[in-house]
């Protein structure tokens, strides 16, 4: 699963994409399965994913998560326009 997140700090605008690693790190940190996020994602979870994905991308965000939060001025999840075809979708 890949989630694209765009965020801004005083240093500029950044765009990162999550990998399986960041998703699992988020699940462990918040003790929640990714499937449970279908009902809603908190701002804290989005920021955490952005922080972890930024680390993986070599962007060198603040070392501590709370310090990273202090730098964020705007953040958004970029919508993925690719439709996922499920078994019932193909039959209709």
N, C-alpha and C positions, 0 to 999 in steps of 0.2 A: 504494500500500500504506500502510495506516495502522496504527500500533501504539500502544496506550495504555500509558503507564508511570506508575505512582504511586510517589512517593518522599517521604521525610521528612528534614527537617533540624531544627536547633534552632529555626528560624524558623517551622516548621509543616509541614503536609502539602500536597503538590502533585500534580496530575494533568496530564499533557501527552500530546498525540497527535502522532505524527510525520507528516511529509509526505514527498513525494518528495525534497525538498531535504535533509532530515536523513538519509534512507536513502542517498542518493548521497554525502553527506559522510562517512558511516560507511564505505561501501565504499572510498572513497579513502583514508581514514585508516588502515584496517586491511588494505587491499589484498586485499579479499575480495568476491565477488559475494553479493548477498543470498540467492540460491538455495543457496549453500553453507551458509547458516545453518540449513537444514532439519535438519542433523545435530546441531545444538547451537549455543547462543549463549553467549558468555562474559559474566561479570559486567562486565568492562571494556567490552564492546560495548553492553550495556544502559545502563550509566552514561553512556557517550558519547552515545548516542541521547537520553537524558534531558537531558543538558547542552545539546545542540544544539537540541532541541525547546523547552527552557525559554528559550533565547535568542530563538528565533523567536516565542515566545508573549509576549515582553516581561517575563518574570519577573525579569530581571536576576540570573542566577546568577553565581557567581564568574567573573571574566574568563578565568582560566586553568583548563584542564580538571583538572589535579592539585589545584588549590585547591577546585574544585567537589567532587571526590572526598572531600576531607577533611571536608566538611559533611554528607555522606550518612550517615544513621543506619539507614535501611531503604529497600529498593527492590523493586518487583515489576512484572512485565509482566501486565497485565490480560488475561485470556483473552477472545478474541472468540468468541462463541457462534454467529455466523453461519456456516452450513455453506456451503462452496464446492462447487457441483455441477460435476463434471467430465464429460466426454463419456461415460465408462463408467458413471458413477453414474446418469445419466438412462436408460440402456439397461437397467438391472437391474430 
